[in-house]
C-alpha cells in the first residue's frame, strides 16, 4: 500500500530546531497583535518571515502612484504639492462645533493622490503646517475614489527629513522612528488595522526570536544552489542594508519554496517506485480487443501513442504515475477507458474518481454507451468478454450504495465510477489495479492517495485534466507524475466562434443573443445558457477569490450580484424564449433531478438548458451548438475554455457569446478578449497564469483556493524550479529514506501543509 498519505505521521514525533522555532504560533511572540495577521494568512513565525515587503524605498525615493488601485490598502512615499483648508464643511463634530475639511494633493511625478481630513479648525491648522508644499512623507490608508479622483481619507502619515528621518506627522512614535532609520524602508502588504510599520515592528521582534537559527539545508545543497544562509536571508529581505542584500535574500527564499516542493515530489516518486505494483499485461482476445473492434471511429495518432505508453507502464512491476492532459475534446476518456479495460482483462479492477455527481454520472453513461453489451456483467477475467460497470455517489439511496459496494468488494464490478463517495471507509475492492482521477485540479494528492490506499498492492495511477498546464506548473504541482499530452482533436469536430458582448452599453445586443438562440433551435440545434450562481441574494460584501482579477471588488465593497440561474430560467422561459423548451440544471438539485435534466437535454427533449458550471466538464451533447455565458467576467479563463468545449462536439459549427458589463481595458475584459481570440487551451493556460499568477492554478483551483506559494512564481521561476528539481532528485538518490534531519523535516513540513489545506477544503 502507498505510504504517501502516512508520511507526515511517520515523522511527526520529532522536528528539527529550525522548524520548531519557525512553527511557533505568532501569538506567543506578538501577543494580541497576532490576531490582526490572520487576515493575511500569517499564523506562525515562519509565515511572518515569508510575508515580505512588496517594495522598498530609500529616504529620497518616491512611490509610483500610477499603480494604485481603488480599494487597496497602501503605504506610499510622495511629495506634497498643495494643501487647502475648507472651513465649515463636512458636518458637525460630536461637541456641536462645525468641522472643517483639509485636502492635500501628493505626487510622485507620475501620478497624483488626494488626501482628505475632517476635524476641528485647530486640528486642521496642525495638519496644514505638517503638509506644506514640498514636504515628503509616508502616507498609509485605503485608496478610495470621489468624483473620479483617487484619494486617501484620514490616512496615517509621517513627514520625513532629507535623510529619511521622521520630522513630523500624524504618527510620531517609536515604531516609525525605528522603521525609518533603516537604509531601505520596506512597504508590506497590509490591512486597515495592520499598517506597514506595525508589521515591520512585529518582524523585528520575530527576528530577535530567530537569532542563531540553524539552517535546514545541507551545506552542499546551499553551495550547489548558490544561496545564502536562512537567517541571513530573513534579515536581508526584512532589514536590508542594500538592494543587493534584498536580491540575495529573496533568491534564497524562492529556492527554499521550489526545493521543498521538488524534494517532496522526488520523495513521493521514490516511495511509489519502492512499492511494487502488480503488472497488468495487455491480454489478446479480451475486453480491450472486443472494444477496439467495435469502435465506430479511428483513434488519433496522439491517442494511439499515449495508449501504447500507458499499456507499457501498466505491464511493469512498478506503479504507473502519469498525468494525461489534453485539449477539450481531444479524447482523453477513450484513452483512459482502454487502460481500464486492459487492467480488467488482466484480472484487476479500475476506479474512476470524478469531482461532481454530474460528471461522474456523465462518465458512467458514456462508458456504458461505448461498451454496449461488453458492460453486461460477469466475474473478473471470466468466460465472456464483459464486466459490470457501476456508479457510486453520495446522494444515492442507501440500498443502492450497499449493492454497488458489494459488487466492488466481490470483484464483480470491473469498473467503478464515483465521486468523493469512493473515498469512504466502507468502500473496498477485490483487486484495485488502476486509479483514474478526472479533473485532478479539483482534488489534492491526499485524495488520490486515499483511493490508492484501498488497494492491496500499490495501484497504477492515471490522472487526467482538460485544463492545459504549463510546464512550470506541472513540475510544481504534479511533480510526482510523468506527463503525457493530447493536443490533436478528433476529426469531425466543428469550429466554434466566440464573441464578447457588451451587455452594459449595448442592451440591444443581448436581445439579439436571445434571437440567435431561437434561430439555432429553429435549425434543429440546442443551446446552453450558463450563469455564475444558482439563486438570488441581496448585494453582499464579496468574498470572491477572483475579485482582484475581476476588477470588481478589491476592497470588499458592495458589488452587483451576478445573474442567478433560477431567475434567468424564469425570465427566459416566460419571456424571450417562451416558445422554446427551456430546462434548469444546478448543483442544489437532487441527484435524480440532475440526471433527469441532463437526460432530457441529451435526448433532445429540451431546447435550451439554463445551468451553472455543473456543465463545465464531461457533458457531451453533440447536437448542442450554442452557448450564452452571462456575467462571463465572473469566470476564469480555464472555466470559460472548458464551458465553451461543451459545444461544437458534433458536426455543427458552434457560437459562444460572452456577455459582460465590464469596461474595455480592465483585466477582466482582457481575459474575455483572450478567450475569444483563440481556442488553443495551451495558449490560454499561459495567459491565465500570467494574469492570475498561481492563486487559481495551484491547489483547489476552481474552488477559490489560494496558492500556498508566497514568493515563488511558477511562470517567472521555471528555470529555478527545474534546478531545484535536479538538486532534489540527487538528494533523494543519495539519501532515499531522508535520514538527514533537515531534509526530512522539509518534506514533513510540506506534507503537513498539504494535509491541512485538504482538511480546510473538505
Buried (B, 14 or more C-beta within 10 A) or exposed (E): BBBBBBBBEEBEEEBBEBBEBBBBEBBEBBEEBBEBBEEBEBBBBBBBBBBBBEBBBEBEBBBEBEEBEBBBBBBBBBBBEEBEBEEEEBEEBEEEEEBBBBBBBBBBEEBBBBBBBBBBBEBBEBBBEBBEEEBBBBBBBBBBEEEEEBBBBEBBBBBBEEEBEBBBBBBEEEBBEBBBEBBBBBBBBBBEEBBBBBBBBBBBBBBEEBEEBBBBBBEEBBEBBEBBBBBBBBBBBBBBEEEEBBEBBBBBBBBBBBBBBBBBBBBBBBBBBEBEBBBBEBBEEBBBBBBEEEEEEEBBEBBEBBBEBBBEBBBBEBBBBBBBBBBBBBBBBBBBBBBBBBBBBBBBBBBBBBBBBBBBBBBBBBBBEBBEEBBEBBBBBEEEBBBBBBBBBBEBEEEEBEBBBEBBBBBBBBBBBBBBBBBBEEBEBBBBBBBBBBBBBBBBBBBBBBBBBBBEBBBBBBBBBBBBBBEBBBBBBBBBBBBBBBBBBBEEBBEBEBBBBBBEEEEEBBEEBBEBBBEBBEEEBBBBBBBBBBEEEEEEEBEBBBBBBBBBBBBEBEBEBBBBBBBBBBEBBEEBBEEBBBBBBBBEBEBEEBBBBBEBBBEEEBBBBBBBBBBBBBBBBBBBBBBBBBBBBBBBBBBBBBBBBBBBBBEBBBBBBBBBBBEEEBBBBBBBBBBBEEBEBBBBBBBBBEBBBBBBBBBBBBEBBBBBBBBBBBBEBBEBBBBBBEBBBBBBEEBBEBEBBBBBBBBBBBBBBBBEBBEEBE
